[in-house]
């Protein structure tokens, strides 16, 4: 059924491997779906993603009448899925999931003559692009080399600092030792790099065609929606600062709170709204209490995307203190809402 649907016209056929891909989401999921729908305007897309994304994607394809996309869900066996619970084994899970996805793509190639394979998201400098061994391929936007500078480790705390050291060791092993990484990356016909920094680091040692494309963006409808929300903003007595993201060490929420506390000493009429949730929420609330600013900091919890946008557009300044992420969808969203952005010179 699926192969008959894809083969019914003379469009080029691309097999798109996107671990994270879901309509109506931000971050990796939204970016993956944006690439899939964008490419489907010009070519036939066979989308390989995680099984738990399939129903949502199929529902969106039907309701929005999207053509030229078919979806296939793959997952590791149930007894191996414990790796992706929490952060401890998720990198290992991604490693083997992409190997399984590549094998699935090869099986699908028999009924569907793919013109190109594209390993889209979770394309990391220190993990193999398995599909490159199977045919003409594109990998990227490639990322994964960001390491939090040691001078920020005291902010992270001992536990998160140790995690960062382990992560740096894994990246070094993948880039320098893992034989599959160099072999598969060198076999890619084209590598898309996320930033100039990453391109400069790797392109000199590779013979691939290279392109620099940040892997974040918003569709026209989302931008129009954010503009409409911002136009409805009502004047407030206090200046509202916004932080939006997961409450984990690398997102820098504690840095935002400490910076806000210093600003509060000089400007009484400001408040901070933290949109999101995560394992460090209680730690951040204790930090607010310790700094004596609890009454000026509001934690909204995790909000559905449009509700999060509504809360964000009520603000006046957006804080992006991420210690590692180079480019993020939330920056584009804040810009769409007309908010000036304060970020670190290191990443944001």
N, C-alpha and C positions, 0 to 999 in steps of 0.2 A: 504493500500500500504506500509506504513512505517513499520507496525508490521510484515508484510510478509517478508520484506527485512531483518529485524533484526533476525527473527526466522528461517531463512533458513539454519543455521548451528548450531553446538553444542557449540559454544563459550559461555563463561560467558557473562551475560548482565549487564552493569552498566549504571545507570541513573546519568549523570553528570550535576549538576546545576552550571552554570558559568555565572553570571551576565555580566561580561566583557569577551568577547571572540571574536577575529577577526584576521584573517590571515593578514600578512603584517604590523602589528602594533607592537609597543613596549609596555612597562609598563604592566598594568593589562590585556589588550586585548591580547597582544602577549603571555603572560604567560598562560592565559586560553586556547588559541589555541594550545600552545605547550603541555600542559597536555592532551588535547583531542586527538591530533594526536599521542602522545606517547603511551597513553593507548590503542588506537585503533589498535596498532600492536599486541596486545595480547587478547583483548576482544572486544565485540560489545558495542559501545557507543551510547546512546540516549542523545543528548546534548540539555539541556534546557537553553536558553539564551534570551536576549532581542530581540524583533522583528526586530529592525533596524540592527541587526547583521546577520540576516538569509540569505539575498540575497548574501552578500559577502562570507559567509561560503559556501553556495550551489555552487556558482561560482567556488570557490577554490577546492571544492570536485570534481567537474567535470573536471576542467582544469588540476589538479594535479593527477587525477585518484586515489583519496583516498578512500579506502574501510573501511567498518565497522563503519561508522559514519552517523547517521541521526540527523537532527536538528529540534527543535521545538521552536518557538518564543512565548514569553508571555510578556504582559505588563499590567500595571494597566489601568483602564479606563482613557480616555482622560482628564476628568475633575479633575483627581488626579495627572496628570503628571507635573503640575506646580511646585510640590515639588522639582523635580530634577533640576530645572533651578537655576543655581547658587549654592551656598554652604549652604544656609539657611535651606532647607528642605530635602536635599539629603539623610541624614541619616535615616530620617523617611520614605522616599521613598524606600530605600533599605530594611528596616524592613518589609514593607508590600509586596514588590516585592517578597522577598524570601518566604513569606507565600503563595502567589499565585503560585509561582513555585513549592512549595511542594504539593499543591493541584493538580496541573497539573500532577506532577509525579505519584500521586496516581491513577489518572484517566488512565494514560498510562500503569499502572501496570496490568490492566485487560487484554489487548491483549498481553502485553510483560511481561513475568515473570522475573522481575529484580532480580539479585542475590545480588545487592548492590546499595545503594544510596550514592552519594558523593557530599556534599556541598563544592565546590571548592574555588572560590575567593569571596572576601568580607565576609570571615569567621572571625567574630570579637568576641573578648572575652566578649563583653557586648551586643551582639545581639543573639537571639535564633537561633539554628540550627533546624528549624522546621521539616525537613525531618527525623530527628532522632526519631520522634514519630511514624513514619510510617513503619519502618522496619530496617534491618541491614544497618548500615550507617557509613560513614567516614566523619569527618569534618576537613577542613583545607587545606593548612597551616593556622593555627589560628594566628591572629595578632590583632592590634587595641588598644594596651595599651600604646603606646608611647605618652608622654606628654612633651612638650618643657619646659626645666628647666626655672624657673623664672628669672635666671640671664641673659637669652637671650631676655626677654620680651621687654626691651628698644629698641632692634633692630627691633622687630616686629612693634612697635608703639602701641598706645592705642587701636585702633579698633581690630587689630589682637590679642592683649593680652586678650581683653575681650572675643573674640571668643574662645581662648584657655582655659579660665576659664570655659566658658559654656561647652566646649567639655569635660573637666575633670569632670564636674558635671554629664554630661550624662553618661560617662563611669562608674563613681561610682554608679549611679542609676542602670544601666544595670547589673553590676556585683554583686551588693549587694541587690537590691530590686526587680528587675523584676523577677517574679516567673518562667517565661518561659525559662530564660537563664540557670539557674542551672538545671532545669528539663530536658531540651533538651540536654545540653552538657553532663550530666550524662548518658543519654540514648545512646549516640554515642558508637559504638563498638570500634572505634579507633579515636583518635584525633591527627592530625599532627600539630606540633608546628613549627612556622617559625624560632625561635631562641631558644637558651638554656635559655636565660633570661625569655622568656615567659613560657617555659616548667617548669622551676624551680618555677615560680610564681603560676602555677595552678596545675601541675601534682600531687602534694602532697595531694590535696583535692579531687582528682578524682580517680575513679577506672578503667578508660579506659586504653586500650593499648595506648601507646604514642610513637610517632616517631618524630624526628626533621629533617625537610627537608626545606631549604630555597626555597621559591617559585619563584625564578628567574633563568634564564638560557638562553642559546642561542643554536640553532641547529647547526649542523656541517657546513651546507652551509653558514650560517651567519658568523660564525667564519672564515671560509676560505675567504669569501668576504672581511671581515675587514682586514685580514692579507694581502690580495692582495692590498688593498688600501694603507695600511701602507708601503708596499714595494715600492710603487710608489712615496712616499713622497720626495720632493725636498728640498735641504738645503735652509735655510732662514737666513736673516741678524738678524732678531729679534726672541726671544723666545716667543712662542705663548701659552698662557694659555687659557683653554677652560672651559666654564660653559655651561651645557646643561640641560634644564628643564623648567617647568612652572614658570612664574614670579609671584609667590605667596609667602607670608611671610615665611611659613614653609620650603621652598626650600633653603632659605639662600642666595639668589643672592646678596642681599645688603652686606652680610658678605664677599662674594667673592670680591665685588667691593672695599670695605674698605681695605681688606687685600692686594689687588692688588695695591691700591693707596700707601700704606706703602712701599711695595716692590719697587714701581716705583722710590721712593726717593733714593734708593741704587743701582738700576739697570735700567738704562735708556732704554736698548735695549729689552724691553718686551712689549707685547700687550695682551689685553684680548678680546676674542671673546665670546659673549653670544648668544647661540643658543636656540631659543624658543620664547614664547610670553605669555602674561597674563595680568591681571588687574593692576599689579604694574609696567608695563613697563615705563610709564612716570615718576613715582616716582624714578625709578632706573636711568633713563636718567638725571633727575634733580640732583641726588646724584653725578653722574659722573661730571656734570658741577660744582657743589659746591666744589668738591675735585680737580678740575682742570685737569681732566684726560680724558675728552670727546674725544680728538683726538686720544687717545690710546685704546679706547674701541669701539668695533663694535657690533651692534645688528643686527643679521641676519633675525629676525622674525622667525615664525614657518616654518620649512622645512619638506618636505616629508622624510620618514625614511632613504632612501639610500642617499639622498642629505645631510641630517644631519650627517650621518656617514662619508661622503666625507669631510665635513667641520671639523668634529671632528678629523679625522686622519691626517689632516694638522697641528694639534697642537702638542705641546711638553709635556704639563703637563695638567692633568684633575683635575678640582676643584669640590669637592663634599661636599658643606657646609650645607647639609640638616640638619635641626634642629630636625627632628622627624623620618623620614623614616629609618628603620633599614637596609633593604636590597633593592637594586634597580637594575633593569635590566641595567640601563645606566652604572653602575659600571662594569658589565660583558662586556658590549660593549666597554668601554674604555680600559679594560684589553686586550680584543681581538685585539684592535688597537695598543697595545703595549705602551699605555700611563701610566706613573706613576701617582698615584692618591693621592691627598691631601684631607683629610677629617677630620671630628671632631672625637674625642675619644668617644663622647657621643653616636653617632648612626652609622655613616658610617664606 
